[in-house]
Amino acid sequence: MEEKMTNEDLQMIAFNIILHSGNARSLINESLRAMREGNFDLAQEKMDEANKALVEAHHSQTKLLQDFASGQKIEIEIIMVHAQDHLMTTITLQEVARELEYLYKQNQEIMAKVKVG
């Protein structure tokens, strides 16, 4: 028997994804500010917190995919499209932040050498 996920169930999953990915986005932005100020310990702490939030968002996404794979009928609404967009752009921001951390650290090292010289 095919079970159909209710609109309410789908909306709760979507809002959960939006909540956790939104929290992660805020934490990543805090991390970027800390990097810019040279506080790499705080930046790492914020990135770790962001990663935990993204894992939570991903769990909701994975549950939805598992339900679909097990034969549950799922009608996608615009809120789920928005949630997926939110999650994927936050994951992309996380990847960019990791690259920027490297550049900020390199910049700090170069500036330290210039001041010594």
N, C-alpha and C positions, 0 to 999 in steps of 0.2 A: 504494500500500500504506500502510495506516494504521500508524504506529508508536505504541507505547504507552510513555509515560514510566514508568520503574520507580519503585517506592516509594522506593528508595534515592535516585534522582535528585531526586525531589520533596522528600524530607527534607533533602537537601543544600541545595537552593535555599531551603527554609524556614528552615533554621538560618543560612544566610548572611544572609537578610533580618533575622532576629532578632538576629544578632551585630551587624550594622552599625547597625540602628535602635536597639539597646540602647546601643551606643557613642555614638551621636548624642544619645540621651536624657541620658546622663551628662554629656556635654559641654554640652548646653543648660542643665542644672542648675548646672554650674560657671559658665556664663555669667551665669545669673540671680544667683548669689551675688556675682559680680564687679560686676554692675550695682548691686546693693543697697549694695555698699561704695563705689560711685562710680568704680570702675576700668573705664571704658568701653573702653579699648584692649584689656585682657585679655578683657573680655566679647565684643568683636568677634572677637578671635582664636579664642575658644572656639566662637562661632557659625559662623565660617568652617570650623573643623574638623568641627563637627557637620554642616554642609551637605555636606561631602565624604563623610562617612559615609552620609548619607541618599542621596546620589547613587549610592553603591555598592549600597545596599539596593534602590534603584529600578532599577538595572541588572539585578539578579536577577529582580525582578518583571517587568520589560519582556521579558526573555528568555523567561520562562514564557508570557507573553501572546503573544509572537511564535511560539513553538512551537505553542501552541494554535491560533493563526490559520492556521498552515501545515498544519493538519490532524492534528497529533499528539494522540492520545487522552490526556487527563490526568484522573486520578481524584483529587479533592481530599480530603485527609485533615485531621483536626483540627489537626495541627501547622501546616498551611498557613493555616488560619483564624486560628490564634494569631499566626502571623507577620504576616499582613495587619493584624490588630488592632494589633499592636505597632508596625508601620510607620505606620499612619494616626494613632494617638494621638501618636506622636513628631512627625509632621508638624504636627499640631494644636498641640502644645506649642511647636514652633518658631515658629508664627504668633503665639501668645500672647506668647512671649518678645520678639518684635520689637515688639509693642505695648507691652509693659512697659518695654522700653528707652526708648521715647519718653517714657513717663510718668516714669521715673526721671530722665531728663535734664531734663525740665520741672521736676520737684521740686527737683533740684539748683540750677537757675537761680533758682527762687523763693526757696529757702533762702539763696542767696548775696545776693539783693536784700534780704531781711529782715535779715540780719546787718549789711549795709552801712547800712541805714536806721535 
